[in-house]
Amino acid sequence: MRDATGTVAVVGTGTMGQGIAQVALLAGHTVRLHDVAPDRAAQAAEAVLGRLDRLVDKGRLDAEERAAAAARLHAHTGPDGVGDLADADVVVEAILEDLGAKQQLFTALEQVVSDETLLATNTSSLSVTAIAAALRLPGRFVGLHFFNPAPLLPLVEIVSGHATDEATAERAVKLATAWGKTPVRCADTPGFIVNRVARPYYAEAFRVYEERAADPATIDAVLRESGGFRMGPFELTDLIGQDVNESVTRSVWDSFFQDVKFTPSLAQRRLVQSGRLGRKTGRGWYDHTPGASRPEPHTARPCPAPEYAVPHGGLGPAAALPALAAEAGIALRTPAATAEGPTTPGDTTRHGCLELPGGALLRLADGSQPRGREIHFDLALDYRTATRVALAPADAASVADLAEATGFFQALGKAVSVIEPVPGMIVARTVAMLADFAADTVGRGVAGAGDVDTAMRLGVNYPVGPLRWCDDLGADWVADVLHNLHREYPTGRYAPGRSLLRRKGAES
C-alpha cells in the first residue's frame, strides 16, 4: 500500500465481503464496497454499520470510532464497470466461486486501477494461478483467504500463485498483520492448507459411521472428549452445511485427480441428495428442528474396577495409564506375579498392553483389527484430562472381559463408549491421517511446518497442530498405525506418505 490508511476496495458484498470490509474499516482504511446488483452494496454497507453498532453496544468500540468508520465506508453499484474503484490501493474480491467471473472482474479492474494496486482473491476453492492467468500483470495478484466470520477468526492464508511476485506475497503478509490477523503463507494447491489438511477429520469419521462401528453422536463425543477437538465432524458439518462441506471435499478430490486419499463419503452424498443440509434446513446428521432432542453418545453402564492390571512393555502414547491406574487404587503387578508366571521369552503377544485379571489384554489402537481377547482403547490427547475413552473388543473377547476393561477406565474417571471393532478406532486413525496429510503438505513445498500447524489451530481450532502432535506421538507410531490400516484396507488410502516416513527415519 502507498500509505497505512489507503483505500481498500471489496468487490462482492456477501457474508465474506462484508466481513472483510469490516476488518479493513476498523484498521483505519477508506473502504469501497462494490457489487453489480442494484442496491446490494448499500444494503451491505448498512449491515456492516449495524455490526459496528453492536460493537459499540458491547463496549468494544466507542461512538467516535464508529462515526469515523462510517464516514470512510462507501457503497458502489457498478453494472457497467468498476471505474469507481480507480483509487484503490488494494482490491479484495469475494464474488461467487466461478473462474470465468473472477477472471472477467480482474481483467476489468486492471484497466482502471494503478499498476501498483494489490489485487487479491478470497477464493477458497479455485486456483489462484488460474485466476491470475488472464491478467496483464499476474505478479501483483495473490490469494488472501479469510475464514468465516472474517472479523472474528484470526487466520488468513496468503496464497502465492505460480506467477505471484515474492514482494506481492510479503506485502499481503504485512497487510494482514496490520489488520490484526495471523497470516500463513502457502503455495497454490487444492484446498490451500486448511481445506487440504482437514479432509481426514471428516472422512475418517464418516468411514467409521459407514462401517456401522458407531453412531454420529458417539463419534463426535469421542473426538471432543478424548481427542480434544472443539467440535465433532458430524456437528461441525451440520453447522457448515453438508452441501458446502461436501463441495469442498469433491473439489479437492477432483483437483488431485481423484486420489483415493481424498475420496468423498457416500453417506454424506446421500445426505446432500436428500436435502438434509444441516442447521440451515433443520436436519442433517442431527435433527435441528424446534424442540428436537440431541441424541446422546453411547456410554457404558458402571462396571466394577479390576483389582489389578499387569503392564507388559511400554504403552507408547498411553504411557500415563499405569500411573493413573495406581492413583485410582488399581494395583500394578509384574508379569512374574501373575498366576500364569512370566511371559515366555520371545512372546510378543502381550507386549505393549495391560493385562487384566481375567486375561483380557487392553491395547492402544494401532490400526489393526483387535484379535483374540484383545480390547483396543482409543488414543487420547491427554489421558489425564480426557473425560471419555472408546473401547473396541475383539470378537473373541467375552462380556466379562469387556466389563473389566470398562471398569478399568471408569475407575480413572472416564466415561466409556464401546464401539464395534474397527481398525484404528476413531481418534487414532483420524490423528494419524491428519499428521500424514500435514507432513505431505510440507514435503511438497506447499507451506512450512510452523505455518501448517498455525493454520490448523487457528483456522479449524485443532487442539494441537498435526505436526506437533505427530512429534509428540512419535512419527514411528503414526507411521505404524497407517501401515496397519493399509494392511486392513489395501486400497492405498492409508499408505503412509514419503514425507511422514522421512520424519520417522529422522527419529531413528
N, C-alpha and C positions, 0 to 999 in steps of 0.2 A: 504494500500500500504506500501511497505517496505521503500520507501522514496518519497519525494514530487515530484520528477521528474522521477518516474519509468516508465516502459513500458506498454503501453495500446495497446491491440490488438483489432481491429474492424473486425469482420467477417461478410461479406456481404457488397457490395460496391454500393448499390443503393443510392437513394437520402438521406435516413436517415443515412446510413453507412458513406457516405461522410461528412454529416453534423456533425455527432458525432466525426469523425476523425479530422475535422477542429477545433472543440471545444477543444479536447484533445491536439492538436498541439499547439494552442495558449495559453494553460495553461502550456506549457513547457515540455510536455511529449514526449518521443520517441513513435512513433505510427507505428504499423504494420497493414497495410490493407491487408486483406486476402479474396480471392474469388476462388471458384473451377473452374470457367470458364477461359480459357486461355486469357491472356492479359487484362481481365476486371479490375483486381486490379491496373495494371499500368495505364490504362485509367482513373480510379477513382482518382489515385494519381495526375495525370495531371490536372484533373478537380478541385481538392482541391487547388492545387497550383495556378490555374487560378483565383480562388476566392480570394486567398491571394494577387495576383497581383492587383485585382480590389480594394482591401482594401488599398494597397499602393497608387494606383492612386487617391483614395479619401482622402488620408492623414490620414487614420485610423490605419495604420501600417507602420513602417519605413522599409526601404530596408534591413537593417541589421537583423531585426527580421524575415523578410520573408526568408532571406537566411538561418538563423539558423533553422527555422521551416522546410524548405525544406530538410536540412541535417538530420533531425530527422524522416522524413517520408520514410517508406519502403513499397514496394509493394510485395506481396507474392501470387503466384498461387499454389494451393495445391490440385490437383485432387486426389492425393494418400494419403492425410492426412494433419495434422496441426502441423507437427513437428517443423516448423519454428517459432512457437509461444511459444515454451517452456519457454522462459524467461519472459513471460508476467506477470505483477503484477495484471492486470485487463484485462478481456476479455469481450467485449460487442458484443452481437450477434444481427445482423439486417438482417437476411435472410428472405426468404418467410415465410408467416404465415401458416406453416404446422407443426403439433405437432410431427409427426414421424421424420421429417427432423431436427427439433431443438433438439430432444432427441438424435438422432444419432450424431449430431455435438458435443453436450456437453459430451456425453459418450467418444468420441474420444479425446476431449480436456483433460478430466480427466486423460488420460493415459500419457500425455506429460507435463502438467503444474504442478507447485508446489501445494501441498495441501493448501498453504497459498493464492493462487491466488483467487481473487474475480471473480466469474462467474455471468454475468448479461445478461438478455434478454431485448430487446427493444420492445417486443411484445405489441400490443395494443388490441388484441382480444382473445388470448389464455390464459389458466390458468397457472400462474407461478408455482403453486403446481403440476400440471400435467407434466410440462416440467421437473421439478426437480425430479419427481418420479423415473426417470431412473438413477439417479446419485448415486455414492458411498457415496458422502459427500453432501447431499442436503442442509445442514445447511449453506454452503457458497454460496448459489445461491439466487439471488434476481432479481426483476424486476426493470429496470432502463428505464422508459418510457419517452422519449423525445417527443417534439412536433415539427412538421414541419413548417418552417425550423429551424432545431436544433440550428444553430449559432445565430439566432435572438430571438426566443421565450425563455423566461426565465424559464418556468416551467419544472420540472422533477418530475414525480410520482415515489416514491420509494415504490415498492410493495413487501410486505412480503408474501411468500407462507406459506403453513401450516408448513413446516419444516425449514423455514429460521431462523437462529440464530439472536438474538437481536443484537449481536455485528456486524453481517454482515450488517444489516439494518443501524446501526449507521455509519458504515464505508462508506456505499453508500451515506448517507446524507452528510458526510464530503467531500467525493469526489465531489459530485455535487456542493456543496457550494464552494469548491476550484476552480471549473471550472466556477464560476461566475453565477451559476444557483440558482433558488429558489426551493428547494426540498420540497415536501409534502409527508407525509407518509400515506400509506393505506394498508389494508389487501387485500388479493387476492379475488376479487369479479368480476363478469362480468362487463366489462367496466371500472373497477377501479373507480376513482372519476369522472373525466370529462365526459367520454363517457357514464357513468351511469346517472349522474345527468342531463346532457344536453338533453336527449331524448325528453322531453316535448317541448323544444324550437322549434324543427322541427315538432313534431307530432301534437301539437295543431294548428299550422299554417296550416298544411296540412288538418286537420279536418275542420277548418273554410272554407277553399277552397272547400273541398269535399261537404260541405253543401251549397255551392254556396252563401255564405254570402258576400264574397269579392274576388277580383282577386289578383294574386300574387303581383303585383306592389303596390297595396293599403295596403295589409297586411305587406309587407316589410317596406313601408313608415311609417305606424303607429308604428311598433315595433322600428324603428330607431328614429323617431321624437317625439314620445310620450313616448315610453319605454326606450329610451336612449341606445339601443343596437347598436353596431358598424355596423353590417350588418344584414339585414333581413334574415330569414331562406331560402327563395327561392333563393336569390342571393348567399347566402353562400353555399348552397348545389350545386349550379351550379359551384362554384369555387372549392369546394372539389371534386366534381364528384358524380353524382347521384348514380352510382353503388357502390362507396366506402361508401357513407353515408348510403345507404340502407343496405349494407352488415353489417355495424356495428350495425344498428338497429336490423336486423334479428338475428345477433349473440347474442346480449344482450337478446332479446326476447326468443330465444331458450334456452339460458343458465338459464333463470329464469322460465323454464318450461312453456313458452308461457303465462306468466302472462298478463292479459288484460291491465295492466297499460303500458306495453311496446309494445303493438300491432303496427306493421308497417302500413304504409299508402298504400292503394290500388292505389291511384293516383300516388304515386312515383313508385310503382311496374310497372305500365303501362308505365311510362316514361322510366324506365330502359329497359323494354322489347322492346320498340320502338327504342332503341339505342340513345335516346336523353339524353346524359350523362352530359351535361353542356358545359362549355367553351371548354373542350378538343375535343368535337365532333362538336362544332359550335352551338348546340341547346340543351336546357334543358327546364327549366321553361321559360327561355327567349331565344330570338334569338341573338346569338353572332356572326353571320356571318358578314363579312366585309360590312360596310355601313348600317347595320340594326339599326333602331332607338329603343331606350329603351322606353317601354310603361310608360306612366305617371300614377301616382296614381289618383284615383277618388278624385277630390277636388270640393267642393260645390261652386256655384257662390255666389257672395256677397249678403248678406241679411241685412236689417236694424236691428240695435241693439234694443232690447226691452227697453222700458223706465225704467222699474224697474224689480226687482226679489224679491221674498219673501222666505227667508231661513226658513225651517221647521226642527228644530232639528239639531244635529251635522251631518256633512258630512264625518266624518271619515278621510280616506286618502286624501279626496278632500277638507279638511277644509280651504285651502287657497283661494278657489274660491270666496267667498263673498268679501274678501278684494281686490282681483284682479278686481272683477266687479266694486266695488266702485271706484277704481283707474281709471277704463276705463269710468267712468261717468254714470254707471248704478246704479240707486238709489236702496237702500235696504230698504224694508218695513217690518214691523212686520205683523204677521198674522191678528192682530186686525185691521190693517189699510186697509185691502182689502175690496172690495165690499161684499164679502161673509161673512165677520166677522171672529171671531176667530175659530180655529179648534175645533170641538166637542170633549169634554173630552173623552179619550179612543179611539179616532180615530187615528190609526197609518198609514193610507194610505198615508199621506203626510210626515210622519216623515223621516228625513234624505234625504231631497230633496230640490231643488229650484223650487218654483212655478213661472211660467211666467205669464205675464198679460192675455194671452188668456186662461189660466187654465191648460196648459200642465205642467207636472212635470218632471224636469230634475233630474235623479237619477244615482249615480255611479253604474256601472256594478257590480252586486253582485252574478253572477252565475245563476240567474233566468231569465226566459223569460220576456221581458218587456210586461206589461199588461195595459189595459185601455188606458189612454192618456199619459202614461209614455214614455219618451225618455231617454234611457240609454246612458251615456257617459263613455268612457273607462278610465282605470287607466293611470296615467302618473307618471313617475319617479319624476318629479318636475313640477307642473302646471305653475309655473312662467317662467321657461326656455323652456318648451315644445313648439314646433313650430307647432304641429298638434294634433288634438283630433278627435277621431272617435265617431260617434253618431249612435245609433240603435233605430229607432222609433217602438213602438208597432203598431200592425195592425190598431188599432182604432185611432191612432194619425193622425191628419189632415195635409194637406200640409202647412197650416198656422202655426200649432204647430211646425212643423219641421223647418220652416223658422225662427220662433222666436228663437228656440234653436240654429240654425246655426248662426244667427246674434249675439247671446249672446257670443259664443266662438270667433267669428270673431272680435268682439269688444275688446276681450282680446289679439288680435294679433295672433290668431291661424288659420292655415288652417284647414278646416273641411272635413273629409271623412265620408260620410254616407254609412253604410253597412246594410245588411239585419239583422233583429232581430235574434241574435244567443246568447244563454246563455253564459255569461262570456265574450262576445265580443272577443277581441284579446289579449291585454296586460294583462288584469285582469286574465283570465284563464291560460295564459302562466306562469305568475309570481307565481300564486297560486300553480300550478303543480310543478314548479321548487323548490319552498320552501318545498313542501311535499316530493319530491324526496331527497332533501338535508337533511331534518330532518330524513328521513328514513335511509339514509346512515350513519348518525351519531348514530342514535338509535340502529343500528345493529352492531355498533363497527367497521365499516369499516375505519373510519377516524374521527379525531376531527373536531369540528365546524370551528375552525380557518383554518385548512388545506383545508376543503371543500370550504370555501369562497375564500381563496387564489387561489386554483386550478381553480375555475370558473372565477375569474377575470383575471388571467394570462394566463390560457390555452385557453379560448374562448372569452376573452375581454368583459365579462359582466360588466355593469356599476357599479354594486354593487353585493357583494356576496349574494346568495339567502337567507342565514340565517340572514344576517344583514338586508336585505330587508324585510324579514318576521318580524323581530323585529320592524323595522320602521313602517310597516303597522299595526302590531299587529297580533299575531298568531290567536286571536279570529276572526279577519276579514278574514284572509286567510282560516281558517277552515270553516267559514260560507259560503264563496264563493264555496268551494269544496262540502259542504253539499248540497247547492242549485244545483250545477251542477250534483251531484249524483241523486237528485230527478228528474232532467230533463233527465238524461241519466242513468237509473238504471242498469248498467252493472257491477259496481264495480270499473270501471276505475277511477272515481273521488272521491270515498270514501276516506276521509282523513285518513292518516295513524296514528297509535297509537303514534308515536313519535311527530307528529305535535299536536295531541290532548293533549299530556302531556305538550307541550310548552304552549298551550292555557290555560291549567289548572294552570300552574305556574304563568300566568299573572293575574289570578283572585284574 
